Amino acid sequence: MSNLHPAPLSVGLTHSETLVVAERHTVPQVEPNWSGFADMPPVLATAMMIGFIEQTCIEGLRPFLSTAQRTVGIHVDVSHVAATPIGMKVTANVELTAIEGKTLVFKVACRDESGLIGEGTHRRAIIDLQRFVQRLEEKAGRAGN
């Protein structure tokens, strides 16, 4: 199906996704080279919860973007108030609360089977993928990479 003429995006859009916490989502697995994480409890990492919130926003927005567009995260203000063990389900709920030009503002919340684990706001910017990649390549060239 072509996405050249996506549906209009409007405030009030909601989307949710669910995942089952696996070992790869836990604090000790975030980055093996970061020794500070190695002896931490095997619970859902804050970094993974934030990534899951971003994934939920991305999937919720997909029908509203053209094939040339993507969104990138530009701000996260989210609490992480409860630990979630391996095997427990986590659901992320996102709601688009404002459209400020190319910036999208979401109210976000994550819950596991015992209740709220995190909530706050997340901002994403709509980008033109080709232009973004071109600018990224130019930046890498200036850095000597």
Contacts in CASP RR format, 6 or more apart in sequence:
PFRMAT RR
TARGET T0000
AUTHOR 0000-0000-0000
METHOD contacts of the structure
MODEL  1
MSNLHPAPLSVGLTHSETLVVAERHTVPQVEPNWSGFADMPPVLATAMMI
GFIEQTCIEGLRPFLSTAQRTVGIHVDVSHVAATPIGMKVTANVELTAIE
GKTLVFKVACRDESGLIGEGTHRRAIIDLQRFVQRLEEKAGRAGN
2 67 0 8 1.000
3 63 0 8 1.000
3 65 0 8 1.000
3 66 0 8 1.000
3 67 0 8 1.000
4 66 0 8 1.000
4 67 0 8 1.000
5 66 0 8 1.000
6 63 0 8 1.000
6 64 0 8 1.000
6 65 0 8 1.000
6 66 0 8 1.000
7 63 0 8 1.000
7 64 0 8 1.000
8 64 0 8 1.000
9 61 0 8 1.000
9 64 0 8 1.000
9 96 0 8 1.000
9 99 0 8 1.000
9 104 0 8 1.000
10 96 0 8 1.000
10 99 0 8 1.000
11 96 0 8 1.000
11 97 0 8 1.000
11 98 0 8 1.000
11 99 0 8 1.000
12 95 0 8 1.000
12 96 0 8 1.000
12 97 0 8 1.000
13 60 0 8 1.000
13 61 0 8 1.000
13 64 0 8 1.000
13 95 0 8 1.000
13 96 0 8 1.000
14 93 0 8 1.000
14 94 0 8 1.000
14 95 0 8 1.000
14 96 0 8 1.000
15 56 0 8 1.000
15 57 0 8 1.000
15 59 0 8 1.000
15 60 0 8 1.000
15 61 0 8 1.000
15 93 0 8 1.000
15 94 0 8 1.000
16 56 0 8 1.000
16 91 0 8 1.000
16 92 0 8 1.000
16 93 0 8 1.000
16 94 0 8 1.000
17 52 0 8 1.000
17 55 0 8 1.000
17 56 0 8 1.000
17 59 0 8 1.000
17 91 0 8 1.000
17 92 0 8 1.000
18 89 0 8 1.000
18 90 0 8 1.000
18 91 0 8 1.000
18 92 0 8 1.000
19 25 0 8 1.000
19 52 0 8 1.000
19 89 0 8 1.000
19 90 0 8 1.000
20 87 0 8 1.000
20 88 0 8 1.000
20 89 0 8 1.000
20 90 0 8 1.000
21 43 0 8 1.000
21 44 0 8 1.000
21 84 0 8 1.000
21 85 0 8 1.000
21 86 0 8 1.000
21 87 0 8 1.000
21 88 0 8 1.000
21 89 0 8 1.000
21 90 0 8 1.000
21 112 0 8 1.000
22 86 0 8 1.000
22 87 0 8 1.000
23 29 0 8 1.000
23 42 0 8 1.000
23 86 0 8 1.000
25 44 0 8 1.000
25 45 0 8 1.000
25 48 0 8 1.000
25 86 0 8 1.000
26 41 0 8 1.000
26 42 0 8 1.000
26 43 0 8 1.000
26 44 0 8 1.000
26 45 0 8 1.000
26 48 0 8 1.000
26 86 0 8 1.000
27 37 0 8 1.000
27 40 0 8 1.000
27 41 0 8 1.000
27 42 0 8 1.000
27 43 0 8 1.000
27 45 0 8 1.000
28 37 0 8 1.000
28 38 0 8 1.000
28 39 0 8 1.000
28 40 0 8 1.000
28 42 0 8 1.000
29 45 0 8 1.000
30 37 0 8 1.000
30 45 0 8 1.000
30 47 0 8 1.000
30 48 0 8 1.000
31 37 0 8 1.000
32 38 0 8 1.000
37 45 0 8 1.000
41 83 0 8 1.000
42 85 0 8 1.000
42 86 0 8 1.000
43 83 0 8 1.000
43 84 0 8 1.000
43 85 0 8 1.000
43 86 0 8 1.000
44 83 0 8 1.000
44 84 0 8 1.000
44 85 0 8 1.000
44 90 0 8 1.000
44 112 0 8 1.000
44 117 0 8 1.000
46 80 0 8 1.000
49 78 0 8 1.000
49 80 0 8 1.000
49 90 0 8 1.000
49 110 0 8 1.000
49 117 0 8 1.000
49 118 0 8 1.000
50 76 0 8 1.000
50 78 0 8 1.000
52 90 0 8 1.000
52 92 0 8 1.000
52 110 0 8 1.000
53 76 0 8 1.000
53 78 0 8 1.000
53 92 0 8 1.000
53 94 0 8 1.000
53 108 0 8 1.000
53 110 0 8 1.000
53 122 0 8 1.000
54 73 0 8 1.000
54 122 0 8 1.000
54 124 0 8 1.000
55 92 0 8 1.000
56 92 0 8 1.000
56 93 0 8 1.000
56 94 0 8 1.000
56 108 0 8 1.000
57 71 0 8 1.000
57 94 0 8 1.000
57 104 0 8 1.000
57 106 0 8 1.000
57 108 0 8 1.000
57 122 0 8 1.000
57 124 0 8 1.000
58 70 0 8 1.000
58 71 0 8 1.000
60 94 0 8 1.000
61 71 0 8 1.000
61 104 0 8 1.000
61 124 0 8 1.000
65 71 0 8 1.000
65 126 0 8 1.000
68 128 0 8 1.000
68 129 0 8 1.000
68 130 0 8 1.000
69 126 0 8 1.000
69 127 0 8 1.000
69 128 0 8 1.000
69 129 0 8 1.000
70 126 0 8 1.000
70 127 0 8 1.000
70 129 0 8 1.000
70 132 0 8 1.000
71 104 0 8 1.000
71 124 0 8 1.000
71 125 0 8 1.000
71 126 0 8 1.000
71 127 0 8 1.000
72 124 0 8 1.000
72 125 0 8 1.000
72 127 0 8 1.000
72 132 0 8 1.000
73 122 0 8 1.000
73 123 0 8 1.000
73 124 0 8 1.000
73 125 0 8 1.000
74 103 0 8 1.000
74 123 0 8 1.000
74 124 0 8 1.000
74 125 0 8 1.000
75 121 0 8 1.000
75 122 0 8 1.000
75 123 0 8 1.000
76 121 0 8 1.000
76 122 0 8 1.000
76 123 0 8 1.000
77 120 0 8 1.000
77 121 0 8 1.000
77 122 0 8 1.000
78 108 0 8 1.000
78 118 0 8 1.000
78 119 0 8 1.000
78 120 0 8 1.000
78 121 0 8 1.000
78 122 0 8 1.000
79 118 0 8 1.000
79 119 0 8 1.000
79 120 0 8 1.000
80 117 0 8 1.000
80 118 0 8 1.000
81 116 0 8 1.000
81 117 0 8 1.000
81 118 0 8 1.000
82 112 0 8 1.000
82 114 0 8 1.000
82 115 0 8 1.000
82 116 0 8 1.000
82 117 0 8 1.000
82 118 0 8 1.000
83 117 0 8 1.000
84 90 0 8 1.000
84 112 0 8 1.000
84 117 0 8 1.000
88 112 0 8 1.000
88 113 0 8 1.000
88 114 0 8 1.000
89 112 0 8 1.000
89 113 0 8 1.000
90 110 0 8 1.000
90 111 0 8 1.000
90 112 0 8 1.000
90 117 0 8 1.000
91 110 0 8 1.000
91 111 0 8 1.000
91 112 0 8 1.000
92 108 0 8 1.000
92 109 0 8 1.000
92 110 0 8 1.000
93 108 0 8 1.000
93 109 0 8 1.000
93 110 0 8 1.000
93 111 0 8 1.000
94 106 0 8 1.000
94 107 0 8 1.000
94 108 0 8 1.000
94 122 0 8 1.000
95 106 0 8 1.000
95 107 0 8 1.000
95 108 0 8 1.000
96 104 0 8 1.000
96 105 0 8 1.000
96 106 0 8 1.000
97 105 0 8 1.000
97 106 0 8 1.000
97 107 0 8 1.000
97 121 0 8 1.000
98 104 0 8 1.000
98 105 0 8 1.000
99 105 0 8 1.000
102 125 0 8 1.000
102 126 0 8 1.000
102 127 0 8 1.000
103 123 0 8 1.000
103 124 0 8 1.000
103 125 0 8 1.000
103 126 0 8 1.000
104 123 0 8 1.000
104 124 0 8 1.000
104 125 0 8 1.000
104 126 0 8 1.000
105 121 0 8 1.000
105 122 0 8 1.000
105 123 0 8 1.000
106 121 0 8 1.000
106 122 0 8 1.000
106 123 0 8 1.000
106 124 0 8 1.000
107 119 0 8 1.000
107 120 0 8 1.000
107 121 0 8 1.000
108 119 0 8 1.000
108 120 0 8 1.000
108 121 0 8 1.000
108 122 0 8 1.000
109 116 0 8 1.000
109 118 0 8 1.000
109 119 0 8 1.000
109 120 0 8 1.000
110 116 0 8 1.000
110 117 0 8 1.000
110 118 0 8 1.000
110 119 0 8 1.000
111 117 0 8 1.000
111 118 0 8 1.000
END
